[in-house]
Amino acid sequence: KESQVSEWRIIIAAQPSSNYLAQDTDRDALRVIRGKGIPPSVIVWDGKDQAGSRLNPAKYSYAILLYTWQGGKYLSNWSQLTME
């Protein structure tokens, strides 16, 4: 049901958390990349946090959060990425 997606967020965090779905907050995220409609097939992260500072090399977690026009929210499974 791709046409039902109204907004998406890629959440990059130090560790996985379900708070993003339960509390609808991004405050614990290191970086949130946002967009409207269907997410693109490729997203490039510049390795920076919300303030624009470069993060240290480490393993980080990321997930995609989708919002529907009907008010639904869906959080993907968390995956890991390594920044060198």
Helices and strands as residue ranges (DSSP letters): G 2-4, E 5-13, H 19-22, E 31-36, E 58-68, E 73-75, E 79-83
